[in-house]
Amino acid sequence: QVQLVESGGGLVQPGGSLRLSCAASRSIFSANAMAWYRQAPGKERELVAQIIGGSSLNYADSVKGRFTISRDNAKNTVYLQMNSLKPEDTAVYYCKISWYKEAYWGQGTQVSVSS
């Protein structure tokens, strides 16, 4: 069973930055997709950013230009750098990593943006 452990969430003021980390218990070198999702209270979980096939990057329109997804194969870790945070970015953030037919989720980390 693969475990994904997220960290880096917290409370930040509007305009601030956070970097989320997702550490995998399995090598991510061969993972075919890595993604960050978020779920705000009363809303459905939505895709925020993803890496497909190792190099193709996709972002939700609401975070383009502010968030950056990246990977460090040596550390088996996926990151989400979040800049210029807005109150509407408040949510629980989840990472998901897929190795072909196997997909695993992290437990989630809370991000709150408020003054």
LUMSE-477075 format. One record per residue: x, y, z negated of N, C-alpha, C in turn; residue number from 1. Coordinates in steps of 0.001 Angstrom, whole numbers, plus 500000, padded with zeros to 6 digits. Layout:
BEGIN
[[X, Y, Z], [X, Y, Z], [X, Y, Z], NUM];
...
***
This chain:
BEGIN
[[500843, 498815, 500000], [500000, 500000, 500000], [500892, 501254, 500000], 1];
[[500633, 502141, 500908], [501413, 503363, 501006], [500805, 504415, 500091], 2];
[[501655, 505129, 499393], [501192, 506225, 498548], [501677, 507554, 499098], 3];
[[500780, 508523, 499091], [501109, 509894, 499482], [500884, 510779, 498271], 4];
[[501895, 511525, 497893], [501803, 512388, 496717], [501981, 513836, 497149], 5];
[[500923, 514623, 496952], [500962, 516036, 497312], [501382, 516876, 496117], 6];
[[502010, 517998, 496421], [502385, 518953, 495384], [502493, 520336, 496009], 7];
[[502601, 521344, 495147], [502815, 522697, 495628], [501609, 523608, 495562], 8];
[[500457, 523059, 495201], [499275, 523902, 495094], [499345, 524811, 493877], 9];
[[498380, 525711, 493801], [498336, 526620, 492652], [497487, 527821, 492941], 10];
[[497606, 528803, 492059], [496869, 530059, 492173], [497805, 531132, 492732], 11];
[[497355, 531820, 493758], [498170, 532849, 494380], [497280, 534025, 494754], 12];
[[497849, 535220, 494777], [497087, 536403, 495159], [496944, 536483, 496676], 13];
[[495912, 537151, 497138], [495782, 537343, 498590], [497046, 537965, 499174], 14];
[[497443, 537446, 500334], [498676, 537897, 500955], [499897, 537102, 500547], 15];
[[499757, 536255, 499562], [500874, 535472, 499065], [501136, 534220, 499895], 16];
[[502099, 533445, 499434], [502517, 532243, 500158], [502616, 531051, 499216], 17];
[[502398, 529876, 499785], [502620, 528616, 499094], [503167, 527611, 500100], 18];
[[503924, 526640, 499602], [504351, 525538, 500452], [503890, 524237, 499822], 19];
[[503065, 523524, 500533], [502598, 522214, 500080], [503529, 521125, 500600], 20];
[[503715, 520099, 499779], [504532, 518951, 500162], [503707, 517678, 500042], 21];
[[503985, 516739, 500921], [503329, 515433, 500890], [504429, 514379, 501043], 22];
[[504764, 513738, 499936], [505831, 512743, 499935], [505243, 511346, 500102], 23];
[[505762, 510618, 501081], [505260, 509281, 501378], [506182, 508221, 500792], 24];
[[505584, 507096, 500394], [506370, 505987, 499848], [506882, 505074, 500958], 25];
[[506647, 505470, 502194], [507041, 504688, 503360], [507703, 505632, 504358], 26];
[[508624, 505159, 505136], [509279, 505990, 506130], [508266, 506594, 507088], 27];
[[508388, 507903, 507317], [507476, 508583, 508236], [508060, 508674, 509636], 28];
[[509264, 508113, 509818], [509927, 508221, 511120], [509039, 507664, 512231], 29];
[[508352, 506558, 511949], [507530, 505907, 512964], [506054, 506291, 512890], 30];
[[505707, 507231, 512020], [504300, 507647, 511928], [503883, 508324, 513231], 31];
[[502707, 508029, 513706], [502273, 508624, 514967], [501455, 509891, 514770], 32];
[[501031, 510162, 513545], [500284, 511403, 513297], [500385, 511779, 511828], 33];
[[500523, 513066, 511594], [500550, 513613, 510242], [499677, 514845, 510239], 34];
[[498904, 515022, 509181], [497961, 516131, 509177], [497688, 516629, 507777], 35];
[[497261, 517874, 507718], [496730, 518468, 506502], [495264, 518818, 506753], 36];
[[494432, 518472, 505800], [493014, 518822, 505803], [492726, 519630, 504551], 37];
[[491579, 520279, 504535], [491145, 520955, 503316], [489640, 520850, 503166], 38];
[[489219, 520935, 501915], [487793, 520879, 501627], [487467, 521893, 500549], 39];
[[486656, 522856, 500931], [486200, 523877, 499992], [484897, 523405, 499344], 40];
[[484568, 523938, 498172], [483334, 523523, 497492], [482109, 523702, 498380], 41];
[[481316, 522653, 498488], [480089, 522720, 499269], [480278, 522639, 500768], 42];
[[481518, 522415, 501200], [481789, 522346, 502635], [482401, 520999, 502999], 43];
[[482353, 520692, 504279], [482943, 519453, 504758], [484466, 519594, 504863], 44];
[[485132, 518462, 504799], [486576, 518460, 504971], [486900, 518843, 506419], 45];
[[487884, 519727, 506567], [488235, 520186, 507902], [489729, 520043, 508153], 46];
[[490062, 519834, 509418], [491452, 519725, 509821], [492090, 521108, 509823], 47];
[[493259, 521207, 509210], [493981, 522472, 509151], [495141, 522475, 510155], 48];
[[495950, 521425, 510122], [497122, 521358, 510997], [497526, 519907, 511172], 49];
[[498108, 519601, 512327], [498541, 518233, 512556], [499733, 518174, 513486], 50];
[[500508, 517101, 513308], [501601, 516757, 514213], [501217, 515418, 514829], 51];
[[501178, 515384, 516142], [500819, 514154, 516851], [501986, 513725, 517726], 52];
[[502294, 512464, 517663], [503331, 511937, 518528], [504707, 512490, 518233], 53];
[[504887, 513016, 517027], [506212, 513487, 516630], [506504, 514936, 516914], 54];
[[505834, 515518, 517923], [506199, 516895, 518259], [505041, 517800, 518640], 55];
[[503900, 517258, 518951], [502758, 518082, 519347], [502076, 518641, 518111], 56];
[[501965, 519976, 518061], [501390, 520647, 516899], [500025, 521236, 517249], 57];
[[499089, 521075, 516320], [497768, 521667, 516486], [497357, 522351, 515188], 58];
[[496684, 523483, 515323], [496241, 524240, 514166], [494792, 524658, 514328], 59];
[[494091, 524727, 513211], [492759, 525313, 513223], [492889, 526796, 513568], 60];
[[491922, 527323, 514281], [491984, 528731, 514681], [492120, 529652, 513481], 61];
[[491520, 529275, 512371], [491509, 530135, 511192], [492881, 530270, 510533], 62];
[[493824, 529378, 510864], [495144, 529432, 510213], [496281, 529686, 511204], 63];
[[495985, 529771, 512477], [497028, 529994, 513488], [497787, 531280, 513191], 64];
[[499115, 531167, 513261], [499954, 532330, 512998], [500269, 532541, 511534], 65];
[[499583, 531796, 510654], [499817, 531943, 509213], [500370, 530670, 508583], 66];
[[499945, 529522, 509069], [500365, 528235, 508510], [501297, 527525, 509481], 67];
[[502238, 526759, 508917], [503154, 525966, 509729], [503293, 524582, 509133], 68];
[[503055, 523565, 509943], [503250, 522183, 509516], [504616, 521717, 509999], 69];
[[505303, 520946, 509149], [506616, 520435, 509531], [506863, 519103, 508820], 70];
[[507923, 518436, 509206], [508244, 517136, 508642], [509740, 517047, 508384], 71];
[[510092, 516255, 507376], [511487, 515946, 507097], [511576, 514427, 506996], 72];
[[512033, 513807, 508066], [512075, 512339, 508086], [513003, 511775, 507010], 73];
[[514081, 512481, 506740], [515040, 511987, 505749], [514429, 511923, 504353], 74];
[[513479, 512823, 504093], [512830, 512859, 502784], [511445, 512218, 502811], 75];
[[511041, 511708, 503965], [509694, 511124, 504111], [508619, 512080, 503612], 76];
[[508757, 513326, 503983], [507886, 514377, 503462], [507342, 515242, 504596], 77];
[[506071, 515580, 504463], [505411, 516507, 505379], [505099, 517778, 504595], 78];
[[505284, 518912, 505232], [505086, 520196, 504558], [503991, 521009, 505251], 79];
[[503401, 521914, 504482], [502512, 522920, 505039], [502908, 524251, 504414], 80];
[[503555, 525083, 505204], [503909, 526435, 504756], [502721, 527346, 505030], 81];
[[502231, 527983, 503992], [501054, 528841, 504110], [501425, 530260, 503730], 82];
[[501322, 531163, 504688], [501626, 532570, 504466], [500369, 533421, 504647], 83];
[[500437, 534635, 504173], [499315, 535571, 504307], [497998, 534926, 503873], 84];
[[498028, 534314, 502727], [496851, 533577, 502258], [495669, 534503, 501994], 85];
[[494490, 533971, 502274], [493243, 534703, 502109], [492339, 533964, 501124], 86];
[[491404, 534647, 500498], [490481, 533965, 499576], [489765, 532785, 500244], 87];
[[489475, 532906, 501519], [488772, 531827, 502219], [489649, 530598, 502463], 88];
[[490927, 530687, 502121], [491800, 529510, 502199], [491680, 528647, 500944], 89];
[[490946, 529120, 499956], [490761, 528362, 498723], [490078, 527035, 498999], 90];
[[490716, 525947, 498579], [490201, 524602, 498838], [491132, 523582, 498207], 91];
[[490687, 522339, 498216], [491581, 521224, 497901], [492202, 520781, 499226], 92];
[[493520, 520702, 499250], [494241, 520342, 500458], [494712, 518883, 500365], 93];
[[494474, 518147, 501439], [494829, 516733, 501505], [495768, 516473, 502680], 94];
[[496728, 515610, 502480], [497534, 515180, 503618], [497064, 513793, 504049], 95];
[[497280, 513526, 505321], [496927, 512239, 505907], [498042, 511852, 506871], 96];
[[498521, 510631, 506728], [499558, 510132, 507623], [499092, 508815, 508222], 97];
[[499287, 508671, 509510], [498848, 507477, 510230], [500032, 506771, 510868], 98];
[[500034, 505453, 510656], [500971, 504600, 511352], [500124, 503696, 512238], 99];
[[499810, 504185, 513420], [498966, 503492, 514367], [497617, 503163, 513718], 100];
[[497288, 501914, 513434], [495953, 501598, 512918], [495819, 501799, 511418], 101];
[[496895, 502135, 510755], [496845, 502361, 509315], [496886, 503859, 509026], 102];
[[495951, 504322, 508208], [495910, 505733, 507826], [495774, 505838, 506319], 103];
[[496521, 506768, 505739], [496509, 506946, 504295], [496306, 508414, 503950], 104];
[[495626, 508627, 502811], [495346, 509981, 502318], [496041, 510200, 500981], 105];
[[496410, 511435, 500741], [496884, 511815, 499436], [495714, 512125, 498518], 106];
[[496041, 512441, 497270], [494992, 512657, 496270], [494454, 514083, 496286], 107];
[[495127, 514962, 496970], [494677, 516342, 497064], [495387, 517261, 496080], 108];
[[495558, 518504, 496485], [496132, 519524, 495619], [495327, 520810, 495781], 109];
[[495015, 521437, 494664], [494149, 522624, 494676], [494945, 523879, 495039], 110];
[[494407, 524617, 495980], [494949, 525930, 496332], [493856, 526957, 496072], 111];
[[494165, 527937, 495254], [493199, 528989, 494930], [493833, 530335, 495251], 112];
[[493120, 531124, 496030], [493606, 532442, 496427], [492656, 533486, 495854], 113];
[[493156, 534239, 494897], [492295, 535192, 494205], [493145, 536267, 493550], 114];
[[492572, 537476, 493461], [493256, 538556, 492767], [492810, 538624, 491320], 115];
***
